[in-house]
Amino acid sequence: MDVVNQLVAQGQFTIIKQPLGFIKALQWIFAIFAFSTCGSYSGMFKMSVECSNRSESDLGVEVEFEYPFRLHQVYFDAPTCKGGDKERLFLVGDYSSSAEFFVTIGVFSFLYSMAALAVYCFILEKYRENNKGAQIDFVVTAVFAFMWLVSSCAWAKGLSDVKTATDPERVITLIQACEERENKCREIHDPKVSGLNTSVAFGFINLILWIGNLWFVFKETGWKAAFAGTYVPSQEKQPAPDSYAQEGYGQQDPYAGSQGGYQPDYGQQGGYNEDGGYNQGYDQQPTSYSNQM
């Protein structure tokens, strides 16, 4: 507990109130929602097969499926309406690639967001040192934004195919007994896919968050100032001298040389004499003026 208290005391949690940290916290939360709603899904639909011989009917054929939606491995037994025999049938399709890709992006986004929040709160100075941390953060954020776009679109298409493959009316067409007119087949219960629809929504919300976060991370990289600096004129303002001694107040006058220019002697002083005349202080005979009555 002492270590935890020290970390909390040293943390700069005010960053969470700023857009950079606040959006990262939202990314962390919505990444959990995205991969959990998809990865924890399990559904079921129910059908009934009523044979002409009622004793051979099965009014409760249940089919269960779950993540990662390898439907070609999901099977169920349906009556053949011929002597009480049953046939084993499999669903059609394998949509595990898009589902697993979506969940993988969600998990890695969750981990990266959590790590980034820790960096923001505890080592923000090193993050901003030479802008290296911010530049790496920007590149990773851009990659995750692109991955969320690809994975969300792929999973939206995969979910549409899952809905089609698990539609009871479509599955009924796989049962041979339902092709005969004297037998009646109908659906009893549709699968509930509201959780999967929510996962797609969370995927696109994550896409918006990661794209929006690009701007706030970009401002930390220093590239904005570099781009703005390209429009500065070539004649830049010279830095101010550290002291007057460095910039020529103690240097020799460049015009004071052998060229015969005017060389004032600031060491000489003039003043008034006792008689009221002004003494100019030159080497030649001083001139004085006195008041005469």
N, C-alpha and C positions, 0 to 999 in steps of 0.2 A: 504493500500500500504506500510506503514511503516513496518508492520509485514513481508510482503513478501520480502521487501528489506533487512531486518535483516536476514531472513533465507537464502537469496541468498548470503549475505555477509559472513555468517558463514559456508556455504556449501563448501565441498571439491569436486568440480566437476572434478578435475583431475583424479579421479577414473574412470571416463567414458573412459579415454584414455587407461586405463589398461585393460588387457583381462577380469578380473573379472567383471568390470562394463560394458565394451563394449559388451560382449556377453549377459549380462543381458538386455541391451538396445535392442539388436536384438531380444531376446526372447519376449520382450514386444511388439515390432512392428509386428513380424510375428504371434504372438498370435491373434492380431487384424485382420490380413489378414485371418487367418484360420477360426475363428468363424463368421466373417462378410460375407465371400464368401459363406459359407454354410447356415447360419441362415437367410440371406436376399434373398435367391433364390426363384424365381417363374418362372415356365415354362409353355409352351403351345404347343400342337401339333394339327394338323388339318387333317381331313379326308373328303372324299366325298362318298356319297352313291347314286348311280344312279339307280333308279328303271326302270323296263320295261315301266311303266307308268310315263313319265317324270314329270307329275304334282305332283307326290308323292315323288320325289327325294329331297335330301338335299345335296347340293354340298359343304357345309361348316360346318361340324360338328367339333366344337372346344372343346377341353378338356384342362382345366387349372388345374395345381397342384402346390404345393409350400411346403416349409418347414413347418412342420416336416415330410412330406411324409407319411401321413396316407392315402395311396391310396385307401384303401377299403372304405373311406368316400367320395371319388371323384366320381362324377357321370356325365353322359351326356345323352341326349336324341337323339336317332337314329330312323330313319323311319323304319317301318315294311314292307313298300311297299304293304300294304293291306288296302285299303280304307283310306289312309292318316293318319292312327294311328301311334303313336310313342311309343317306349319302353324306359324305363329308365334303364341304365346299369351302373355298378360300376366297377372301376378298381380293380385289385387284388393286395393284399399285404399291410403290415404295416411295414414300415422301420423307424419308428420314434425313436425306442430305440437307434440304432446306431448313427443316426444323432444328437439326443439330447445329447447323451453321448459325442460325438465329440465336440459339441458346448460348453457344460458345462466345459470340460477340457480346452478349449480355453479361456473361460471367467475367470476361476480361475487362469490359467497361466498368463493372462494379469494382474489380480489384484495382484498376488504374485510378479510378476516381478516389478510392479510399487512400491510396498511396499519395496522390496529389494533394489531398486535403491534409494529410500528415505533414507533407513538405511545407505547405502554405502556413500551417499553424506553428511549426517548431523550427524550421530552418529557412525562413523566408529570405533572410539576408543572403545566404548562399545561393538560393534560387535566383535572386536578382543580381548576383555578382557576375559582372561581365556579360550579363544577359544570356549566358549559355543555358541555364536551366529553363528560362522562358522560351528560348528558341527550340529546345528539345520538346518542351510541352506543346508548343504550337504545331510542330510536325506530327507528334503523336495524336493530338486532337484532330488534326485534319485527316489522318488515316482512319481514326475511329468514326468520324463523320461520314467518310466514304463507305466504310464497312457497314454502318447502320443503314445507309441508303440501299446498298446491295442486299443485305440480309433481310431487311424489312420487305422489300419488293419481292424477293425470292420466297419468303415465308407467306406473304399475301397470296402469291400464285399457288404455293403448295397447299395452303389452307383451303383455297377454292377447290382444288383437286380432291382433298380429303373429304370435303363436304359432299362432293359428287360421288365419290367411291363408297361413302357410308350412307348414302340415301337409301332408305328401306325400299322404296319403289324400284330403284335400280338393282338392288341386291336380289329382290324377288325374281327378277328375270334370270338369275343364275340357277334357280331351283327348277328342275325338270318337271316336277309334279305340278307346278303352277302353269305350265304350258297347256295342260289339258283343261278343257272347259268345265268338266264336271267337278273339278277341284277349285276351291276359292282361297285365294291368298291376299292378304292385306297387311298393312303396317299398323302397329299398335302404338309404338313409342318412337319418336325421333330422337336422335342424339342431341344433347345440349352442347352447343359450341360457343356459347356466349363468352366463356373464358378464353377461348382461342381468338375470338374477335377482339377481345380486350388486349391480348398480347400483341396483335398487329397494331392496334392503336398506340400502345406503349412504345412499340418500335419506332413509329414515325414521330412520336413525341421526343424520344431520345435523339432522333435525327435533327429535329429543330433545336434542341438544347445544345448539341455538340457543334452545329453550324453557328449558332448564336455565340457560343463561347469562344469561337475563333477570333472574334474582334477584340474581346477583352484580353485574351492571351497575346494577341498581336501587339497590343499597346505596350506590353511588358517586354517585348523582344528588342526594342530600340530600332527596329527597321523603319518605323514610321518617321523618326527623326532623320534617319539616313536618307530616306526618300525625299523628305522635305529639304534636306541639305543640298540636293542636286540643283535646286533652283536659286541658291545663294550666289551672288556675283563672285567673280574670282578674286577681286580686291577685298579681302576680308579685313576687318578692323584689327589692328595690332593690339596685343595685350598690354595693359597698363604696367609701367615699370614698378619693380618692387620698392625702389627707393630713388630719390633724386640723384644720388651719387652714381647710379647705374646708367642713367640716360643723358648724361652730358652736362649737368650743372657743375660738376667738378672737373670736366674735361677742358682741354685747351680750345680756345676759339679757333675754328678752322680758317677764319679769315685773318687771324693774327700770325703772319709769317713773313717771309721775305718779300712779299708783293708790295709792301709799303702801305698797307691799309691802315685805317684808323684803329689805334690800339688804346682803348681807355684803360686807365689805371684806377680800379675800384678801391685800391687800398688807401688812396689819398683822401683827405677830408678837408672840407672848407668850413669856415666859421666866421663869426664876427669877432673883431678885436675889441680891445677895451675902449677905443675911441669911437666905436660905433661903426667902423668900416668892415666890409666883407672881405675875408681872406679866401682866395680861390684855391690855394694849396698847390699850385704848379711850381716847377723848378725855377721858372723865370722870376724876375723881380715882381713881387706881388703888388697889386694896385689896390689902394684903399681909398675910400671915399669918406669924408667926414663932414659933418654938418657945420657949417660956418654961419655965424650970425651976420 
